[in-house]
Every structure is written in C-alpha cells, then in structure tokens.
Amino acid sequence: MTAPFWREPGGLDLTMARVRPGGAELELRFRHGQAYRLAIARLGAGWQGLLAEPSPDARVVQLCLKGGEFVDLPVERVLAACEPAFRRELAARSKATGPVGARIRELRRASGRTALAVAAAAGMARSNYARLESARHEPKLETLRRVARALGVPVGTFFETRRPTHTTRPPAHGLA
C-alpha cells in the first residue's frame, strides 16, 4: 500500500488554487495531481470568494473574499476540510504535539527571543501574548499574521508538526 500523497516530499505543495464561477467553491490541485473542490463556506462562516492562488511557497491558499478581505489559509486546513483521512491523521498529530500556542512557543524559543520581545514586535500586550502561547486564547488570523511576522516565519508554520531546522530572526528593535 502506498503512502498518502501528503506524506510524500512536496505532497502538500499546491500547483493551482482558484475560485469557481459563482464564488462558492474553491478548487485545488496538489503537486502529485490530486484535485479537490470544496465549498468555501466550510472554511469560514459566510465566506464567498472572488480569487484564489497558491502562495509563493505553495503551502498557503491566498483567498480574496467578496468585500475585499484577504485570507491566508494553510493548505493543511483546506485539505482537512475535504479529505477525511488527512483530517484523522491531523487530529492524531494534534493530540501528540499540542495546540498552536505550543508551536508558537517552540518557534520563539528556537529563535532565542523572549516572549516580551516577540509580543512587542507583534504589537501585543505581553499578557495577551502569554495567553496565546499557553493556549488560553483562540487567536484571530490577523493576530497570527502579526506573530508570524515578528518571528520571521509563514503563518502556516504554526500548524506544522515538524521541528524547525532554523528560524529567521527579524531585526532587533532595541528590545531585550
């Protein structure tokens, strides 16, 4: 039996993402040829899309919604919405690795930065950042974007279970 495509090297890389006519469906194609269609509403309450494309690193669907809002959807979230086997595997991994907050803490520590420094760089109060890392807060996408920018990583990294090999430190802003 062969391994699922998402376990293959580059298996989660998108080659195509587009909104179907009418704005209600998202169509995706992965590197190894797998194609999916799903209702955009399954990804966000009341969402209707205008445009979609893979991000430059091919691991995020960049979705432009009616109303002008832009949303970056990690490919893992999209695949989990349309592939039951991937959803089960992701749930099993989540139990083993912990929530997004733990992943953010892991990335911060790997970068050698303090929680205070990352909070300041993300424009957050230290207390709110601490709640994020300890999983006592369900962050909005914009919060995740700011923290990702502060850590110098793509937002999708927060949803990956592999250990970082390195992280890019943003320039110091006089914070210790």
Residue frames relative to the residue before (quaternion, step in Angstrom):
aa qw qx qy qz dx dy dz
M 1.0000 0.0000 0.0000 0.0000 0.00 0.00 0.00
T 0.3579 -0.7472 0.5204 0.2069 3.58 -0.84 0.94
A 0.5617 -0.6006 0.4561 0.3402 3.54 -1.21 0.60
P 0.5859 -0.5602 0.4351 0.3919 3.59 -1.15 0.52
F 0.6412 -0.5749 0.3512 0.3675 3.57 -1.08 0.72
W 0.6466 0.5488 -0.3370 0.4088 3.62 1.00 -0.70
R 0.6378 0.5057 -0.3343 0.4752 3.61 1.23 -0.23
E 0.5526 0.6072 -0.3857 0.4209 3.58 1.26 -0.30
P 0.5973 -0.5458 0.4205 0.4105 3.62 -1.10 0.51
G 0.8329 0.1284 -0.1346 0.5212 3.56 -0.79 1.05
G 0.3754 0.7758 -0.4510 0.2320 3.59 1.26 0.07
L 0.7128 0.4258 -0.2559 0.4952 3.58 1.09 -0.60
D 0.4598 0.6717 -0.4608 0.3535 3.60 1.23 0.13
L 0.3311 -0.7399 0.5576 0.1787 3.55 -0.91 0.96
T 0.2007 -0.7542 0.6082 0.1449 3.54 -1.09 0.69
M 0.7968 0.0501 -0.0151 0.6019 3.58 1.22 -0.44
A 0.0841 0.7368 -0.6697 0.0386 3.53 -1.17 0.74
R 0.1648 0.7866 -0.5824 0.1220 3.56 -0.82 0.95
V 0.4328 -0.6470 0.5608 0.2821 3.50 -1.30 0.47
R 0.4176 -0.7074 0.5182 0.2381 3.55 -0.88 1.00
P 0.6464 -0.5070 0.3745 0.4299 3.62 -1.14 0.48
G 0.7171 0.3833 -0.3240 0.4835 3.54 -0.94 0.96
G 0.3991 -0.7800 0.4142 0.2464 3.58 1.27 -0.33
A 0.5994 0.6055 -0.3612 0.3791 3.61 1.20 0.04
E 0.7712 0.3179 -0.1666 0.5258 3.61 1.19 -0.46
L 0.2506 -0.7282 0.6223 0.1400 3.50 -1.20 0.76
E 0.1384 -0.7766 0.6114 0.0633 3.57 -0.94 0.91
L 0.0659 -0.8092 0.5835 -0.0204 3.56 -0.89 1.03
R 0.0468 -0.7559 0.6498 0.0648 3.53 -1.25 0.52
F 0.2763 -0.7737 0.5568 0.1225 3.54 -0.91 1.04
R 0.7491 -0.4444 0.2759 0.4066 3.54 -1.32 0.45
H 0.7579 0.3825 -0.2134 0.4835 3.60 0.87 -0.88
G 0.6957 -0.5327 0.2514 0.4110 3.59 1.24 0.44
Q 0.4997 0.6536 -0.4452 0.3535 3.61 1.15 -0.20
A 0.1054 -0.7992 0.5913 0.0205 3.55 -0.93 0.94
Y 0.0522 -0.7889 0.6123 -0.0045 3.55 -1.09 0.79
R 0.1182 -0.7221 0.6733 0.1063 3.49 -1.35 0.49
L 0.0996 0.7917 -0.6003 0.0550 3.55 -1.00 0.78
A 0.5678 -0.5825 0.4641 0.3506 3.51 -1.24 0.55
I 0.4727 -0.6838 0.4802 0.2799 3.56 -0.78 1.05
A 0.5905 0.5922 -0.3643 0.4097 3.60 1.07 -0.66
R 0.5901 0.5723 -0.3714 0.4317 3.64 1.16 -0.44
L 0.6877 0.4817 -0.2683 0.4723 3.57 1.22 -0.46
G 0.7981 -0.0350 0.0394 0.6003 3.59 1.18 -0.45
A 0.5603 -0.6416 0.4134 0.3217 3.55 -0.92 0.96
G 0.8698 0.0675 -0.0768 0.4827 3.54 -0.75 1.09
W 0.4109 0.7241 -0.4735 0.2875 3.61 1.20 0.16
Q 0.0256 0.7451 -0.6665 -0.0067 3.50 -1.20 0.68
G 0.3136 -0.8167 0.4662 0.1314 3.55 -0.67 1.11
L 0.2934 -0.7164 0.6025 0.1941 3.49 -1.34 0.44
L 0.8012 -0.0221 0.0869 0.5916 3.55 0.85 -1.10
A 0.0015 0.7719 -0.6352 -0.0251 3.55 -1.24 0.47
E 0.0941 0.7687 -0.6308 0.0484 3.52 -1.23 0.62
P 0.5483 -0.5791 0.4643 0.3853 3.58 -1.20 0.39
S 0.5144 -0.6081 0.5004 0.3394 3.56 -1.17 0.58
P 0.6889 -0.4738 0.3298 0.4384 3.60 -1.21 0.26
D 0.7171 0.4126 -0.2711 0.4919 3.63 1.04 -0.63
A 0.4561 -0.7391 0.3974 0.2963 3.62 1.35 0.16
R 0.6292 0.5524 -0.3408 0.4276 3.63 1.17 0.26
V 0.7145 0.3396 -0.2239 0.5693 3.58 1.32 0.10
V 0.2967 -0.6973 0.6186 0.2075 3.55 -1.12 0.75
Q 0.1879 -0.7594 0.6142 0.1041 3.55 -0.73 1.08
L 0.0607 -0.8310 0.5503 -0.0534 3.53 -0.43 1.32
C 0.1789 -0.7500 0.6296 0.0957 3.56 -0.88 1.01
L 0.2311 -0.7977 0.5486 0.0964 3.55 -0.65 1.17
K 0.5859 -0.5062 0.4694 0.4243 3.53 -1.28 0.33
G 0.6898 0.4005 -0.3295 0.5052 3.55 -0.83 0.96
G 0.5421 -0.6841 0.3551 0.3349 3.57 1.33 -0.06
E 0.5070 0.6415 -0.4398 0.3714 3.62 1.19 -0.02
F 0.2276 -0.7507 0.6056 0.1335 3.55 -1.11 0.77
V 0.0757 -0.7901 0.6083 0.0042 3.54 -0.99 0.92
D 0.2140 -0.7421 0.6217 0.1305 3.55 -1.00 0.91
L 0.0888 -0.8075 0.5831 0.0104 3.56 -0.59 1.16
P 0.3949 -0.6982 0.5352 0.2651 3.60 -0.63 1.04
V 0.5684 -0.6286 0.4125 0.3340 3.56 -0.94 0.92
E 0.5913 0.5778 -0.3672 0.4263 3.61 1.10 -0.62
R 0.6491 0.5148 -0.3185 0.4606 3.59 1.00 -0.80
V 0.6678 0.4976 -0.2970 0.4672 3.56 0.96 -0.89
L 0.6734 0.4869 -0.3032 0.4663 3.59 0.87 -0.90
A 0.6268 0.5387 -0.3386 0.4498 3.61 1.02 -0.73
A 0.6460 0.5302 -0.3194 0.4467 3.59 1.11 -0.64
C 0.8023 0.2904 -0.1520 0.4989 3.61 1.10 -0.52
E 0.7408 0.3494 -0.2169 0.5312 3.62 1.20 -0.12
P 0.3438 -0.7867 0.4735 0.1968 3.62 -0.18 1.28
A 0.6483 0.5176 -0.3380 0.4445 3.63 0.93 -0.76
F 0.6492 0.4937 -0.3202 0.4818 3.60 1.00 -0.76
R 0.6195 0.5506 -0.3324 0.4500 3.59 1.02 -0.83
R 0.6596 0.4952 -0.3053 0.4758 3.61 0.95 -0.86
E 0.6594 0.5047 -0.3062 0.4655 3.58 0.95 -0.87
L 0.6505 0.5144 -0.3077 0.4665 3.57 0.99 -0.84
A 0.6400 0.5183 -0.3236 0.4658 3.59 0.99 -0.80
A 0.6484 0.5049 -0.3178 0.4730 3.58 0.98 -0.79
R 0.6499 0.5054 -0.3134 0.4733 3.60 1.00 -0.80
S 0.6389 0.5437 -0.3286 0.4338 3.59 0.97 -0.85
K 0.6324 0.5254 -0.3341 0.4609 3.56 0.99 -0.77
A 0.7029 0.4719 -0.2629 0.4628 3.56 1.01 -0.81
T 0.7947 0.3541 -0.1657 0.4643 3.60 0.97 -0.77
G 0.5121 -0.6603 0.4251 0.3480 3.61 1.15 -0.26
P 0.6750 -0.5340 0.3516 0.3683 3.54 -1.33 0.20
V 0.7598 -0.3742 0.2967 0.4412 3.50 -1.41 0.02
G 0.6234 0.5654 -0.3432 0.4170 3.60 0.95 -0.82
A 0.6523 0.5011 -0.3130 0.4748 3.57 0.99 -0.81
R 0.6351 0.5216 -0.3264 0.4669 3.59 1.05 -0.73
I 0.6344 0.5179 -0.3268 0.4717 3.58 1.01 -0.82
R 0.6398 0.5157 -0.3239 0.4688 3.59 0.95 -0.85
E 0.6402 0.5328 -0.3193 0.4520 3.58 0.96 -0.90
L 0.6788 0.4814 -0.2885 0.4735 3.59 0.91 -0.90
R 0.6327 0.5244 -0.3357 0.4605 3.60 0.98 -0.77
R 0.6727 0.4916 -0.2988 0.4652 3.57 0.87 -0.93
A 0.6405 0.5244 -0.3228 0.4589 3.58 1.01 -0.80
S 0.6708 0.4861 -0.2979 0.4743 3.59 1.14 -0.59
G 0.4553 -0.7107 0.4309 0.3193 3.58 1.28 -0.23
R 0.5407 0.6330 -0.3923 0.3911 3.59 1.22 0.29
T 0.4813 -0.6428 0.5083 0.3111 3.55 -1.24 0.46
A 0.6293 -0.5170 0.4156 0.4049 3.56 -1.28 0.37
L 0.6294 0.5437 -0.3318 0.4452 3.58 1.01 -0.80
A 0.6634 0.5064 -0.3063 0.4579 3.60 0.93 -0.87
V 0.6759 0.4721 -0.3015 0.4789 3.60 0.91 -0.85
A 0.6216 0.5382 -0.3405 0.4561 3.60 0.98 -0.81
A 0.6729 0.4926 -0.2981 0.4645 3.58 0.87 -0.94
A 0.6685 0.5020 -0.3000 0.4595 3.59 0.93 -0.90
A 0.6995 0.4418 -0.2581 0.4989 3.59 1.16 -0.61
G 0.4668 -0.6970 0.4317 0.3314 3.58 1.28 -0.05
M 0.5186 0.6314 -0.4045 0.4109 3.56 1.13 0.69
A 0.5189 -0.5698 0.5227 0.3645 3.52 -1.27 0.44
R 0.5925 -0.5925 0.4084 0.3621 3.58 -1.04 0.76
S 0.6465 0.5337 -0.3256 0.4373 3.60 0.98 -0.82
N 0.6557 0.4960 -0.3139 0.4748 3.60 1.01 -0.77
Y 0.6352 0.5174 -0.3267 0.4713 3.56 1.04 -0.76
A 0.6343 0.5276 -0.3271 0.4608 3.59 0.98 -0.82
R 0.6412 0.5113 -0.3226 0.4726 3.61 1.01 -0.77
L 0.6221 0.5386 -0.3353 0.4588 3.58 1.08 -0.72
E 0.6993 0.4713 -0.2754 0.4614 3.59 0.81 -0.98
S 0.7267 0.4168 -0.2481 0.4865 3.59 1.03 -0.69
A 0.4703 -0.7202 0.4029 0.3125 3.60 1.32 0.29
R 0.4508 0.6566 -0.4823 0.3648 3.58 1.03 0.75
H 0.7182 0.3386 -0.2061 0.5719 3.55 1.33 0.19
E 0.2709 -0.7325 0.6014 0.1681 3.59 -0.96 0.88
P 0.2574 -0.8280 0.4754 0.1488 3.61 -0.16 1.22
K 0.4596 -0.6160 0.5605 0.3085 3.51 -1.29 0.48
L 0.6632 -0.5129 0.3656 0.4043 3.55 -1.23 0.46
E 0.6421 0.5296 -0.3376 0.4397 3.60 0.94 -0.81
T 0.6180 0.5281 -0.3424 0.4711 3.61 1.05 -0.72
L 0.6550 0.5052 -0.3105 0.4683 3.59 0.93 -0.88
R 0.6217 0.5346 -0.3433 0.4582 3.60 1.03 -0.73
R 0.6745 0.4954 -0.3035 0.4555 3.59 0.88 -0.93
V 0.6593 0.4903 -0.3115 0.4774 3.59 0.96 -0.83
A 0.6310 0.5270 -0.3341 0.4609 3.60 0.99 -0.79
R 0.6451 0.5082 -0.3185 0.4735 3.58 0.95 -0.86
A 0.6517 0.5196 -0.3110 0.4567 3.60 0.97 -0.86
L 0.7205 0.4192 -0.2393 0.4979 3.60 1.05 -0.74
G 0.4201 -0.7286 0.4504 0.2997 3.58 1.25 -0.26
V 0.5916 0.5373 -0.3743 0.4704 3.58 1.10 0.73
P 0.5476 -0.5791 0.4642 0.3863 3.63 -1.19 0.32
V 0.6279 -0.5530 0.3917 0.3827 3.59 -1.12 0.65
G 0.6195 0.5813 -0.3419 0.4018 3.59 0.99 -0.79
T 0.5418 0.6311 -0.3912 0.3939 3.58 1.19 -0.51
F 0.6148 0.5690 -0.3478 0.4211 3.60 1.09 -0.64
F 0.7250 0.4251 -0.2301 0.4906 3.57 1.19 -0.50
E 0.5368 0.6037 -0.4054 0.4278 3.57 1.30 0.03
T 0.3500 -0.7510 0.5218 0.2029 3.53 -1.15 0.58
R 0.5443 0.6105 -0.4212 0.3919 3.60 1.19 -0.16
R 0.5389 -0.6180 0.4730 0.3225 3.53 -1.20 0.57
P 0.4963 -0.6546 0.4620 0.3343 3.61 -0.97 0.70
T 0.3480 -0.7066 0.5682 0.2382 3.54 -1.05 0.72
H 0.7599 -0.1392 0.0664 0.6315 3.54 1.19 -0.54
T 0.1812 -0.7444 0.6229 0.1582 3.54 -1.27 0.27
T 0.4101 -0.6919 0.5364 0.2559 3.51 -1.17 0.57
R 0.2852 -0.7572 0.5641 0.1646 3.53 -0.75 1.01
P 0.3782 -0.6952 0.5527 0.2611 3.58 -0.88 0.89
P 0.6567 -0.5101 0.3513 0.4302 3.60 -1.13 0.39
A 0.5245 -0.6309 0.4713 0.3235 3.57 -1.06 0.73
H 0.2092 -0.7770 0.5848 0.1025 3.53 -1.08 0.79
G 0.6798 -0.4937 0.2832 0.4625 3.54 1.05 0.73
L 0.5527 0.6005 -0.4012 0.4158 3.57 1.22 0.37
A 0.2644 -0.7701 0.5595 0.1547 3.56 -0.99 0.78
